[in-house]
Amino acid sequence: MEIVQGLPAAINARPTIMTIGAFDGVHLGHQHLIESIVRRANDLGSQSAVLTFDPHPDMIIHPDRGRMYLTSFEERAELIEALGVDLLIVLAFTRELMQISAYDFMAQICHAVALRELWVGWDFALGRRREGTITRLGEIGHTFGYTVHSMAPYSLNDASPISSTRIRNALRDGDVATAAWLLGRPFGVRGTVMRGDQRGRTIGFPTANIDVGAQHLLPADGVYVCRAEVEGQHYGAVTNIGLRPTFNSNRRTVEAYLLDFAGDIYGETVRIELLHRLRGEQKFAGIAALVAQINADVAAARRWLAETPR
């Protein structure tokens, strides 16, 4: 997949089937839309293209909301590439971009690629004051030679449309199973292993303190059964997300204890998939009570991993 930053005057002259969106999370609804343009492009011998934004538009339009990402940009690009997309165009979303009319925005796209079809969700709109509704984009398409195709909301068997909001709400409740159902994969985070206070080593449970970034959404504080990937190898893991109240910490951390692993991975990138919530975060009366609970958590995690099909 080719990745292009911005909208240069020309990228290539290949006939293009495109979709546009933020695609944070690349959930099943996003996947359905993107897979549709990939199939359509393959049928027509055209290239499939996704235009996305970084940062997310909400970061600029509603900075007060403190939006957190479901996926980093790197993860989003990897997930989009895995769907078979040929071209990913990344636009920096700014207040200046917000003021561009739908006509001028589409003109820039059509100068960059030979757009033939634009596929979007049923409620899509772009441009200044969201003037670029599906109807308006179709009118602009008469000038530039593309057609617009809107897709109905994508639902699973509960009939409620999949959305990033549903996934966020599930994660805030610690419901990683529902989040995985809507994403089509386990919810995960990745980051660099940083040096912490190394208390885990002193009590027999050395943990990887993972820096996932301040803008990445985390599920509710608690202890989770996870699958970790480090240096190309996979391990079961027990991960604590929270403030570590037993140690009176005031900093939220992600600390993973990798099962059956020994080694120094400081500075390495670790990805963890959160599979099952064991319990909420607790404050213990002392180290002995904490160690007893960690032993119970590890045993429960091993049982869950052994009994749950991958």
N, C-alpha and C positions, 0 to 999 in steps of 0.2 A: 504494500500500500504506500502510495506517495503522500507525503504530508507537506502542505504548502501553508506558510504563514501569510495572512493577509490576502487581498485580492489584487494581484498584479494585473496589468493590462491584458496579458495572455498567459494561460497555463499550458493548454494544448487545444487542438482543434477537433478532438474526438467528440462525437455526439454523446450527450451526457444525460443520465437520469439521476436526479438529485433529490435529497431531502435536507431540511434545515431544522435545527433545534439545539437545545442545550444538552440533552441526552445524559443528564447526570444520573448515574446508576446503571445506565444501559439495561433497564429492566425488560421484562417480557414484552411489554407494549412497544418499547423502543425497538427491541429486536424484531418484532413482527413487521414494523414499518421498514426498517433497514433491510431485512431479508427480502421484503417485497421489491424494493428498488434494485437489489442485486439480481434477483430472478428476472425482473423486467429488462434490466440492462443486458444480461446474458442472452435472453431471448432475442433481443434486437441487435446484438453485436455491438453494444455501446459500452461506455464506462459508467460505473456507479460512483456517485460522489456524495459525501456527507459534508455539509457546512455546519460547523459548530462554533461555540463562543468560549473564550477564556479571558477574563473570569466569567462566571455565570452572570447573566443579566441582572438577576436579583441583587447581586452584590453592589451594583451601581444604582439600580432603580430604587431599591429598598434597603439601603445600608443599615437602617435601624433594626431590621429583622434578625441580623446576625446569622445569616444563612450558613449552614455547614454542608460540606460536600459528602455525597454518598461514595463517590469515587474521585481519586486524584485525576488530573488530566492524563497522566501517563497510563493509568489503568483504563480510563475511558478510551484512549486511542488503541490500546491493545485489544479491548473487547470489540471495538468497531472493526478493527482489522480482521479479527477472528471470524467475523460474519461475512467476509469476502469482499469488502469494499475496496475499490481501486484507488480512490482519491479522497483524502481528508483535507478540507480547507478550514483553517483555524483563524477566526477573527478576534482581535482584542475588542471586547465590548467596552465602549466609553460613552460619555455623555454626548460627545460629538457624533458618534454613530447613531445614538438615539434620535438625533434631529434630522437624519437623512430620510427623505421621502421614500415610499415604497417603490416608486418608479425609478428613482436614481439608484436605489439599492439593487434592484433587479437589473438595471443597466450595467452596473459594475460586474455582477455575476455573468451576465451574457457577453460582456467583453472579455471575461477571463476564460470561459468555457462555452462550448456549443450546446447550450441548454436546450433539450428537447421536451423533457417532462419534469415537472416539479411535483413531488409527492409529499403531502403533509397531513397532520392530524386534523380532525373535523373542526376543531376550535382554533386553528392556527391563525396568527396575524403577525405582521411585522411592520417596521417603518415608524415614522413619526406619528405619535398618538395611536399606534396600532391601526393605521389607516389601510395597511395592506392585508385586507381580509381575503378569503379565498376567492370571492367574486371579483375584487379589485385586482388580485394577482392574475386571474384569468383574463381580465381586460388588458392588462399590461402584456400578457403573453401573446395577444394578437399582434402587438407591435414587434416583439422580439422573436416570435416563432416557437414558443413553447406552450404546452398545455398543462393544466393543473388537475391533480387527482387527489381528492381528500379521502381519508380512511376513517372508518367508524372507530369509536373507542374499543380497545382490546380488553376482553374480560376473560376470567377463568370461570370455573363452574359455580362461583357464588354470584355471578352476574354483575358484580361491581367493577367498574373500570379500574385497571391497574394504573397507579400513579406514584410519583415520587413521594407525595404527601402521605399516602397509605404506608409506604415503606418506612418513612421517618417516624410516623406514629407508632408503628410496630416496634421499631428499635428503641424508641423512648420508653416503651413498656418492657424492654428486655426480651421481646418476643422475636428471637432470631429465626425461629421456624417459619413464622408468617413472612418475615422479610425474605427468607430464602425462597419461599413459594412464589412470591411476586417477582423476585429478581431472576428466577430460573437457575440460581446457584447460591451457595452460602454467601452471606455477607462477610466481607473480609477487609482487613486493613494491612498496610505494609509500612515499614519504616526502618530506620537505622537503629541498631542496638547501641544504646548509650550506657555509659557508666552511671550507676545509681549509688545508693548508699551501701549496697552489697549486704544488706541485712539477711537476704535469703540464703546466702552462703553460710552464715553463722548458725542458721537453724536447720540446715540440711536440705534446703530447697533453693538452689541457685536459679534465679530468674533472669530472663532477657527483658531489659527495660527498653521498650520499643517506642521511638519517637515517631508518631504518626502524623505530626503536624497539627497546628492549632485550628485549622479550618476543616478538618475531617470529622464528620459526625461519628460519635461512638454510641453504642447501646447503653441502656441503663446500667448504673454501677452494679457490680456483682461479679460472680465467679462463673466462668464459662468453660465447657468442653470445647476444645479447638483442634484444628489440624494445622500444623505449622510447616512451612517450607523454608529451608535454609540451606544454602550452598547446593541446591538441586536435590536435596533429600527431604523426605516427609516424615514428620513425627506427630504423634498425639501430643496434646498439650492441655494444661489447665491454666487459664488466664484470669487474672484479677484486674478488673477495671474499676478505678475509683480513687479515693483519697487515703486509703490505708489508715483508718481511724485508730487502730490499735497503737500506731506509732505517732498519732497526732499530726499527720501530714496535712498540708493545705494545698497540695498540688496533685491534680488528677493524673494518674499514670496508667499505662498499659504494661503489665508485667506477666510474661508467659513462662511457665515452668514446662520445659520440654521433656516428655517422658522418654526414658531410655537414651538420653543424650548426655555426652560429656565433651566439653571442648570450650575453647575461647572464641566467641563470635562477636566481640566488641568491634563495632565499625561495619559489620556485615548487615545486609538487608534481609529482613525476615518478613514473610507474609503469613498472616494467620487468618483462618476461616473460623468464624464463630458458629458452632454447630448446635449448642444446647446450653441453656442457662441452668446451672445447678442451684444457685441461691443468690440472695442479695448480699451486699457487702455488710459485714458485721464488725463490731468492736468487741475484742475479747479482753478478759480480765488480766491476762498475762500471756507470756510466750508459750507456756505449756499448753494452754487451751487453744492457742492459735495453731501450734504444731499438730495437735490432735485433730483439729478440723481440717487442716491441709491434707493430712494422711487420709481422712475420710473422703475429701474431695478427689484426691488422686485415685482412690479405689473406685469411687463412683464414676469417674471419667473413664477409667479402664473398662469397667463393665459396659458403659454406654457405647464406647467405641467398638467393643467386641460384639455387642448385640445389634448394632445399627448398621445396615448395609451401606456401603459407600455409594 
